[in-house]
């Protein structure tokens, strides 16, 4: 793993820390690092949920424009697969994820946030997809995930204009889920993810998969995905523990494994 992306684990929560001063511009090394960090977070039993955090000043100001500036079409045919893979690895991480956004989350940075399950923003955060101003379009999933999150016309407004969106507007259009004082972003994300520590990991994983895969298909296919995953959970110890806990009138959360 690269030093530019670290997985730091504490009390059951993994923090994927982007660390490339000054703006966390996402070069190929950080993209590969994020894929590796997601793989490790997915595999580790002591990680129940994941925060993506760029530090106190900035989330990420996008893909590294200096790295891309001299790339040709054929260079980008290969590189564009990596651009999508690193956000896909986050979107498909089988545990709850939240982006803790301070400062700028632009371009690929906004796309990293879009690939998380939830987004908590600082009151001074600025989000956006400014790629058109560079003569390109979002390439790390933004055209797809932004439209799914905020709807096609809002996504078109943001992508066509490339304008910067401040935290209050981001909250109003559903681009972020909550806005908190800048100094509280990371702790808010920790509180949110702490709910899942000691939780029913397989049920959470199945719920995420059913919702995300179901959004990509027609209703009947989505219901079939739900049915298969629902049935599969009857093979888990957590299901047995959760139902036994209820039947025996246990108090508080069930003692999941
Ligand atoms: N790539 C490479 N370097 C970047 C960068 C980026 N995305 N964003 C900022 N930097 C660099 C700047 O070049 C500058 O470097 P130097 O000190 O060597 O000159 C340094 O970070 C600080 O940036 P600024 O001086 O510009 O700081 P600012 O406070 O005046 O502005 C900003 C901050 C508004 C974020 C501005 O830097 C900016 O607009 N950055 C680019 C945002 C952008 O267009 N992102 C999309 C990238 S393309 C993409 O992401 C494609 C995709 O979908 C995958």
Boltz pocket constraint, residues with backbone or C-beta under 6 A from the ligand:
constraints:
  - pocket:
      binder: B
      contacts: [[A, 22], [A, 23], [A, 25], [A, 26], [A, 61], [A, 62], [A, 63], [A, 64], [A, 65], [A, 66], [A, 67], [A, 83], [A, 104], [A, 106], [A, 107], [A, 108], [A, 109], [A, 111], [A, 130], [A, 131], [A, 134], [A, 137], [A, 138], [A, 139], [A, 140], [A, 142]]
      max_distance: 6.0
